[in-house]
Amino acid sequence: MRCIRVSENAYEGYRGKAREILEKFNVKVWSVVEITTKIGVFRGIILPRYQLADDKHITIKLPTGYNTGLNVDEIIEIKEIGYEPGRYKLPSPSVKPDEKKPRIPLLGCGGTIASRLDYRSGAVIPALTPEELYSMVPELADIAFVYPRLLFELFSENMTPEHWIKIAKEVEKEINERGAYGVVLGHGTDTMSFTAAILSFMLRNLPAPVVLVGSQRSSDRPSSDAAMNLINAVTLASKGDIAEVTVCMHGTTSDNYSLIHRGTRVRKMHSSRRDAFRTIGDIPLGKVENGKIIMFKKDYRKRSSGNVVADVKLEDRVALIYFYPGMKPDVIHHFIDTGYKGIVVAGTGLGHVSIYLFDAIKRAIDENIPVVMTTQCLWGFVGMNVYETGRDLLNLGV
């Protein structure tokens, strides 16, 4: 989910023609306005915009709670009838966290899983203190002693290997030095499966659960999945006997239960549905429903004593190439020429690419660049001994 960054800038996110029209009518972000356009009259609150947004629209929050964008070329007049700045202070929580309960850090890595929305203004406010978190989801106090800590705020498509290394080191510190009984990572959903996979390899000898959680729907929507996902993730981290990296997200489109996905087997399969995450090539490890953890499988790592080791050595100059019909060999030559240390090819079917790429692949192998084959298919396996193309690739050294 995307956050609107709030600042004191009166024209936050507005530039060009959009800013000019705000200045012309002497209105600003958080002004309550009546805007007359060629297609009708709209009342609402002017919202800040993302810094890369176009300069052709003004965004307002309507009295219904929905946001809409108005084309500046169709605006005839804007009248300011009030001013309602975004609220930053959350109400005091009605519950008191119990420090005797299992200690579960909520490490914020982006997204709005631990944020609160001001329904009047549309501003998404990070819930970065225990008081704010328990105000947002008071049910957490009955489960564990949850203490949130922000590692960084970024859209998950901007996650890099450097961020993965920081997360792994922070998890190591929480478990080994601060006595965390489990760890919850709040993460944007788009690349959550990538982070879950790399952490599964980085965190060696893991003695406790590390649970990634996010939300598909923003907090201002009745269909938001944020609260249930967070409650179930904390339940898993504090009560589960598993000691693996997992993803805990909605299992259905309804608020029935969350599925527990193994970090190396999970993939986001839908861009917007609440049950977007699926285990690939297996069944989920289990589910969390009404505060109970029900495991479907028995072959998972169990809780234990001891310390986790964050093995953060990795090579980030590895290319993932998705083969397609007509692909030119210069794609592979490019990664060789620019100093990449490894190439993973997502081939068709059982692991095939065109014969026209063979010379480029052989060059990479001859220059000691490992070339590894995987399949574009979501189910099944790589079987390169079945057909001639696969056997030829094996003979090249793939």
Solvent accessible surface area in square Angstrom, and as a share of the most:
residue,aa,sasa,rsa
1,M,37,0.17
2,R,129,0.47
3,C,43,0.26
4,I,43,0.22
5,R,144,0.53
6,V,29,0.17
7,S,49,0.32
8,E,162,0.73
9,N,75,0.39
10,A,38,0.29
11,Y,41,0.16
12,E,31,0.14
13,G,18,0.17
14,Y,9,0.03
15,R,115,0.42
16,G,37,0.35
17,K,96,0.41
18,A,0,0.00
19,R,88,0.32
20,E,111,0.50
21,I,20,0.10
22,L,0,0.00
23,E,84,0.38
24,K,153,0.65
25,F,47,0.20
26,N,125,0.64
27,V,2,0.01
28,K,70,0.30
29,V,4,0.02
30,W,14,0.05
31,S,0,0.00
32,V,26,0.15
33,V,0,0.00
34,E,50,0.22
35,I,0,0.00
36,T,40,0.23
37,T,9,0.05
38,K,145,0.61
39,I,126,0.64
40,G,28,0.27
41,V,89,0.51
42,F,52,0.22
43,R,127,0.47
44,G,6,0.06
45,I,16,0.08
46,I,0,0.00
47,L,1,0.00
48,P,4,0.03
49,R,41,0.15
50,Y,108,0.41
51,Q,132,0.59
52,L,133,0.66
53,A,18,0.14
54,D,61,0.31
55,D,31,0.16
56,K,115,0.49
57,H,56,0.25
58,I,0,0.00
59,T,25,0.15
60,I,0,0.00
61,K,6,0.03
62,L,43,0.22
63,P,117,0.74
64,T,104,0.61
65,G,30,0.29
66,Y,155,0.59
67,N,72,0.37
68,T,40,0.23
69,G,42,0.41
70,L,10,0.05
71,N,52,0.27
72,V,9,0.05
73,D,84,0.44
74,E,59,0.27
75,I,18,0.09
76,I,103,0.52
77,E,67,0.30
78,I,8,0.04
79,K,105,0.44
80,E,76,0.34
81,I,84,0.43
82,G,29,0.28
83,Y,105,0.40
84,E,55,0.25
85,P,61,0.38
86,G,5,0.05
87,R,121,0.44
88,Y,106,0.40
89,K,180,0.76
90,L,19,0.09
91,P,85,0.53
92,S,100,0.65
93,P,37,0.23
94,S,107,0.69
95,V,51,0.29
96,K,177,0.75
97,P,35,0.22
98,D,57,0.30
99,E,123,0.55
100,K,189,0.80
101,K,64,0.27
102,P,48,0.30
103,R,84,0.31
104,I,0,0.00
105,P,0,0.00
106,L,2,0.01
107,L,0,0.00
108,G,17,0.16
109,C,1,0.00
110,G,9,0.09
111,G,25,0.24
112,T,6,0.03
113,I,6,0.03
114,A,18,0.14
115,S,7,0.05
116,R,56,0.21
117,L,9,0.05
118,D,5,0.03
119,Y,131,0.50
120,R,89,0.32
121,S,0,0.00
122,G,2,0.02
123,A,1,0.00
124,V,16,0.09
125,I,15,0.08
126,P,46,0.29
127,A,1,0.00
128,L,75,0.37
129,T,56,0.32
130,P,48,0.30
131,E,99,0.44
132,E,37,0.17
133,L,0,0.00
134,Y,1,0.00
135,S,17,0.11
136,M,37,0.16
137,V,3,0.02
138,P,49,0.31
139,E,85,0.38
140,L,0,0.00
141,A,7,0.06
142,D,111,0.57
143,I,21,0.11
144,A,0,0.00
145,F,24,0.10
146,V,0,0.00
147,Y,31,0.12
148,P,18,0.11
149,R,73,0.27
150,L,69,0.35
151,L,20,0.10
152,F,30,0.12
153,E,68,0.31
154,L,31,0.16
155,F,44,0.18
156,S,6,0.04
157,E,87,0.39
158,N,80,0.41
159,M,21,0.10
160,T,48,0.28
161,P,32,0.20
162,E,111,0.50
163,H,45,0.20
164,W,44,0.15
165,I,45,0.23
166,K,80,0.34
167,I,0,0.00
168,A,0,0.00
169,K,102,0.43
170,E,19,0.08
171,V,0,0.00
172,E,50,0.22
173,K,70,0.30
174,E,0,0.00
175,I,19,0.10
176,N,48,0.25
177,E,131,0.59
178,R,98,0.36
179,G,51,0.49
180,A,8,0.06
181,Y,96,0.37
182,G,0,0.00
183,V,0,0.00
184,V,0,0.00
185,L,0,0.00
186,G,1,0.01
187,H,1,0.01
188,G,8,0.08
189,T,5,0.03
190,D,70,0.36
191,T,27,0.15
192,M,0,0.00
193,S,17,0.11
194,F,117,0.49
195,T,0,0.00
196,A,0,0.00
197,A,33,0.26
198,I,41,0.21
199,L,0,0.00
200,S,36,0.23
201,F,129,0.54
202,M,6,0.02
203,L,9,0.04
204,R,122,0.45
205,N,94,0.48
206,L,6,0.03
207,P,8,0.05
208,A,6,0.05
209,P,0,0.00
210,V,0,0.00
211,V,0,0.00
212,L,0,0.00
213,V,0,0.00
214,G,1,0.01
215,S,4,0.03
216,Q,23,0.10
217,R,48,0.17
218,S,35,0.23
219,S,26,0.17
220,D,40,0.21
221,R,113,0.41
222,P,144,0.90
223,S,38,0.24
224,S,31,0.20
225,D,1,0.00
226,A,11,0.08
227,A,50,0.38
228,M,36,0.16
229,N,0,0.00
230,L,0,0.00
231,I,38,0.19
232,N,9,0.05
233,A,0,0.00
234,V,0,0.00
235,T,2,0.01
236,L,0,0.00
237,A,0,0.00
238,S,5,0.03
239,K,117,0.50
240,G,4,0.04
241,D,67,0.35
242,I,0,0.00
243,A,0,0.00
244,E,28,0.13
245,V,7,0.04
246,T,0,0.00
247,V,0,0.00
248,C,0,0.00
249,M,0,0.00
250,H,0,0.00
251,G,5,0.05
252,T,33,0.19
253,T,69,0.40
254,S,54,0.35
255,D,89,0.46
256,N,72,0.37
257,Y,50,0.19
258,S,0,0.00
259,L,17,0.08
260,I,0,0.00
261,H,0,0.00
262,R,48,0.18
263,G,1,0.01
264,T,68,0.39
265,R,109,0.40
266,V,13,0.07
267,R,116,0.42
268,K,41,0.18
269,M,72,0.32
270,H,77,0.34
271,S,98,0.63
272,S,57,0.37
273,R,102,0.37
274,R,20,0.07
275,D,9,0.04
276,A,1,0.01
277,F,0,0.00
278,R,83,0.30
279,T,12,0.07
280,I,25,0.13
281,G,41,0.40
282,D,56,0.29
283,I,94,0.48
284,P,26,0.17
285,L,2,0.01
286,G,0,0.00
287,K,38,0.16
288,V,0,0.00
289,E,46,0.20
290,N,136,0.70
291,G,39,0.37
292,K,142,0.60
293,I,45,0.23
294,I,78,0.39
295,M,50,0.22
296,F,87,0.36
297,K,36,0.15
298,K,182,0.77
299,D,94,0.49
300,Y,24,0.09
301,R,108,0.39
302,K,97,0.41
303,R,52,0.19
304,S,64,0.41
305,S,109,0.71
306,G,53,0.51
307,N,97,0.50
308,V,1,0.01
309,V,73,0.42
310,A,17,0.13
311,D,36,0.19
312,V,33,0.19
313,K,172,0.73
314,L,64,0.32
315,E,85,0.38
316,D,80,0.42
317,R,93,0.34
318,V,66,0.38
319,A,6,0.05
320,L,124,0.61
321,I,9,0.05
322,Y,138,0.52
323,F,17,0.07
324,Y,108,0.41
325,P,120,0.75
326,G,56,0.54
327,M,10,0.05
328,K,130,0.55
329,P,48,0.30
330,D,90,0.46
331,V,45,0.26
332,I,3,0.02
333,H,55,0.25
334,H,98,0.44
335,F,40,0.17
336,I,12,0.06
337,D,97,0.50
338,T,59,0.34
339,G,34,0.33
340,Y,51,0.19
341,K,116,0.49
342,G,6,0.06
343,I,2,0.01
344,V,41,0.24
345,V,3,0.02
346,A,10,0.07
347,G,0,0.00
348,T,51,0.30
349,G,37,0.36
350,L,43,0.21
351,G,0,0.00
352,H,33,0.15
353,V,7,0.04
354,S,29,0.18
355,I,106,0.54
356,Y,166,0.63
357,L,2,0.01
358,F,30,0.12
359,D,117,0.61
360,A,0,0.00
361,I,1,0.01
362,K,96,0.41
363,R,78,0.29
364,A,0,0.00
365,I,40,0.20
366,D,91,0.47
367,E,85,0.38
368,N,136,0.70
369,I,16,0.08
370,P,81,0.51
371,V,8,0.04
372,V,80,0.46
373,M,17,0.08
374,T,50,0.29
375,T,25,0.14
376,Q,44,0.20
377,C,65,0.39
378,L,55,0.27
379,W,148,0.52
380,G,65,0.62
381,F,143,0.60
382,V,57,0.33
383,G,13,0.13
384,M,17,0.07
385,N,110,0.56
386,V,85,0.49
387,Y,126,0.48
388,E,120,0.54
389,T,39,0.23
390,G,0,0.00
391,R,103,0.38
392,D,51,0.26
393,L,0,0.00
394,L,67,0.33
395,N,127,0.65
396,L,41,0.20
397,G,46,0.44
398,V,28,0.16
